[in-house]
Amino acid sequence: MSKLQVLEIPHPILRETAAHVEVVTPEIQELLSDMLETMYATNGVGLAGNQVGKLLRVVVVDCGDEKPDPIKMVNPEIISHSENKILHSEGCLSVPREYADVERFETVTVRYLDENGKEQTRTTDGLLAIAFQHEIDHLDGHLFIDYLSQLKRHRLLKHLEKRRKKEAQEAEE
């Protein structure tokens, strides 16, 4: 396994649609393992192919609080969701150290292939449902900031830009 580079906004790959994976090959299995290692190393709870420069419909998620509970998904799709929505503070490894409240479906049912190519269906709620929706959005070129008003999104991106400039100046000193 190896740690991958996480792309950050405004990298153009983050806005592209990932391609359907035809077959779960050893290369896809290795990519999923590398993504999981990268996610753990960066203290994330989810990571999508786009975020590591791979335009493939692959996702890893682990919302386990006390012990690891990794989920590796190929071609995930939301096949049903609740009518109820919840508001939850979200962040993203591709929009580092920025957070905002986002409204998501409270419960989702997701169909996907596991790392062995076997079809799975999972219904979940809470943080895991939010993570599934967030990561599947990545595969379609969407970021959590797209759910914000134009003003909030602008403020968040300006804050990120200021912080990056400050960190760059400090690194030069």
Order of alpha helices (4+ residues) and beta strands (2+ residues): alpha-beta-beta-beta-beta-beta-beta-beta-alpha-alpha
